[in-house]
Amino acid sequence: MSDYLAVIELYKRGLDGYSVEQLRFKCSENVWSVGQMYVHVIEVAKEYIGHIETCSMATQEEPQGKTEDGTKALAEKEWPNIRVKLDEPPNATRNPESKDELIIGLEQVQAQLAYWAGCVDEANPACKVRHGWFGWLNAREWFEMIGMHSRHHLRQKAMLDEKLTESG
C-alpha cells in the first residue's frame, strides 16, 4: 500500500514547482499540459476505484480472465512502456483551474486507496470488471492498476517537464 501512497505523494510534492500558467502550458496542440496529465491521472484513479467498488459488491462471477498483455503487466506490476493513444483528442482532457484542485483530487485518491487497502482482499476474486486492454480484472487487480498507471505517467511528466524547461 505504501508504494501507491508514495506515488500519489510524489505527484502532490511535484506541484510545488509549478505556477498555474506552467501547469497549463502546452508545447504543442497534440500534447497534454502537465496539468492535463495530472487531471487524467486523478480521473483514471477514481474510475479504477469505482471498478474496485463494483467488483467488491458484485455477486456474479466472471469466468474470463486477463489478456496476455494484462497478465504480463500485472505480473511485472508495470504498465507497458509504450505511448497509449487515447480515442479522444488531447484537448478533451481539461486543464485544471488551480493547484488546489489537483491537491484535493490527489488527497481524495489517497484517502480512497487507504480505505480500499484494508478491504480489497475481502472481495471475491472471481467478480471482475473488464479493462479494454488488459481483460477482466478483479478488485485487487484494479487496485494494483492505480499504482501502475500513476507510475506510468511519471515518465510522461518527466518529458513534459523537459519541454516546459526548454520553453523558458
N, C-alpha and C positions, 0 to 999 in steps of 0.2 A: 504493500500500500504506500509506503513512504516514497517509492520511486515516482508514483503518479502525483503525489503532493509536491514532490521536489520539482517535477517538470512544470506544473502549474505555477509554483512559486518562482521558478526561473522566468516564466513569462511575466509575472507580476513585477519582479525586480527589474526586468528589462524595460519596462515602461518608463522608469525614472529618467532614462537617457533621451527621451523624445519630447518634442513640443507637439501640440496638436497638428500644426502645419506639417511637421515631419511625418507624423503618423498617416497623414492623408496624401503625402507625396507619391506620385506615380511616375516612374521613369519612362513608361510608355503606356499607351491606351490598352494594350492586351496583357498587362501585368498588374497584379494586385498591389495596392499600397501595403505598408506594414500594418496599418490599422485594419484594412480589409482582411488580411491574413489572420489577425487576432480575432476579428468578428467570426470568421469561418471556424477557427479552432474552438471557440466558445460554443457556437451553434451546433457544430458536429458533436462535441462532448455532450451537450444537452440532449441531442437526438439519440445518441447511443445510450444515455442514462434512461431515456424513455423506453428503449428496447430492453434494457435490463429489467425495468419495471414490468413490461409486458411479459417477458419470459418468466418472471417471478410469480406473476398472478395467473399464468396460463395453466390449464389442466390438460389440454390436448397435446399429446406428444407428436413430434415431427421425426419421422424415420430418416429423412435425408440429412446429409452431413455437409461438411465444408468442401469447397473446390480444392484442387491441387494447390493453387496459389494461397488459399486460405489456410490450408493445413501447414504449408511451409512457413507462412508469415507468423502464424500463432505459435508454431514450434520454436521459431527463432525469436519470437517476441519483438519482431522488427517489421515495419511496413516496408514493402519493396522500394528500393531506391530508384524509383522512376517517376517522371513527371506525369501526374494524372491530369488529363484534360477533362474538365467538367463539361456537361452538356450545356450549361448556362454560360453566357459571356461574363468576363471578369467584372463588369460594372453591375451585374446582378447582385453581387455581394456589396452591401453598403459600407461606406466609411463610417467610423464611429463619430458620435457627437462630441465626445470628450474622453480623456484618460479615465476619469471616474467611472464612466460607463463600462469600460473594459475591466477595470479593477473589480467592480461589482459583479460582472459576469464571471470573472475568474474565481472570485470568492464563492459564488453560488456553486460553481463546478466543484471546487474543493470541498464544500460542505456536503454536497450530494455524494461525492466519492467517499468521503469519510463515513457517511451513513451506509452506503451500499457495501463498503468493505466488510462491515460487521454482519451482513446477512446474505450476500450474493451467493455464497456456497450452500445456502439452505434451499435454493431454487432447484427444481427438478432439471437435471442437465439435458433431459430429452425434450424439454419445452424450448422452442427456438423461434427466432425471427431471422428472415433471410436478408443477407447483405448482398448487394448486386454483384460484387466481385468475388467475395470470399465464401459465399454459400450460406448455409444455415448455421447460425451461431446461437449458443445458449447464453445465459446471464453472465457467467464467469468469462466467457469469451468476449462478450460485448464490453465488459469491464476492462479486460486486457486491451481491447481495441482503442479505448480512450487514451491510454498512455502511449500506445504505438503511434496513433495518428498525431498526437501532440508532439511527440519526439520527431516524427517525420517532418513536420513543418518548421522545426528549428533549423533544418538545412535551408529551407526557403527563406527563413528570417535572416540568416547569415548572408545570403545572396542579395536580398532586398536592402540590408544594412550597407552592403558594399556599394550598391547603386546610389543609395542616399548620400554616402560619404563622397562618392565621385561627383555628385551634383553640387556639392558645396553646401 
